[in-house]
Amino acid sequence: MLTERNSKTDDSVPVSAKTKVKFEIYGEEMIEKEVKLSGNSGRVYLPPDWVGHQVKIIRTD
């Protein structure tokens, strides 16, 4: 049986919308670009030779 948890936040731990975390990533190449508006979303164009490869996107600001 599922029980509901109290939805009150713990006031002793400050919550920040701009908390930074550190990522350590190993990869083949890196490109730094600005996300452009595309309809109701954002878009980043990448090189065509990256098509079919796994990428990770990290927002830095």
C-alpha positions as CSV (number, residue, x, y, z in Angstrom):
1,M,0.0,0.0,0.0
2,L,1.4,3.4,-0.9
3,T,1.6,6.1,1.7
4,E,1.7,9.8,1.1
5,R,4.7,11.7,2.5
6,N,4.4,15.1,4.1
7,S,5.0,17.6,1.3
8,K,6.4,20.3,3.7
9,T,10.0,21.2,2.9
10,D,12.8,21.0,5.5
11,D,13.6,24.6,6.4
12,S,17.0,23.7,7.8
13,V,18.4,23.0,4.3
14,P,18.5,26.0,2.0
15,V,17.2,25.4,-1.5
16,S,18.8,27.3,-4.3
17,A,17.6,27.5,-7.9
18,K,21.2,28.3,-9.1
19,T,23.1,25.5,-7.3
20,K,26.2,24.5,-9.3
21,V,27.4,21.0,-9.5
22,K,30.7,19.5,-10.9
23,F,30.6,17.0,-13.8
24,E,33.7,15.0,-14.9
25,I,33.2,13.7,-18.4
26,Y,35.5,11.8,-20.7
27,G,34.9,12.1,-24.4
28,E,36.2,12.5,-27.9
29,E,35.4,16.1,-28.8
30,M,33.8,19.2,-27.3
31,I,31.9,22.1,-28.9
32,E,30.7,25.2,-27.0
33,K,27.6,26.8,-28.5
34,E,24.7,29.0,-27.6
35,V,21.2,27.4,-27.8
36,K,19.0,29.2,-30.3
37,L,15.2,29.6,-30.1
38,S,13.3,27.1,-32.3
39,G,9.5,27.3,-31.9
40,N,8.6,26.4,-28.3
41,S,12.0,24.9,-27.7
42,G,15.7,25.4,-28.1
43,R,18.1,24.0,-30.7
44,V,21.9,23.4,-31.0
45,Y,23.3,22.4,-34.4
46,L,26.1,19.8,-34.3
47,P,28.5,18.6,-37.0
48,P,27.0,16.0,-39.4
49,D,29.7,13.5,-38.5
50,W,28.2,13.4,-34.9
51,V,24.9,12.0,-36.2
52,G,24.3,8.6,-34.7
53,H,26.7,9.2,-31.8
54,Q,25.9,9.6,-28.1
55,V,26.2,13.2,-26.8
56,K,25.7,14.8,-23.4
57,I,24.5,18.4,-23.0
58,I,25.4,20.4,-19.8
59,R,24.0,23.8,-19.2
60,T,26.9,26.0,-17.9
61,D,25.1,29.2,-17.0
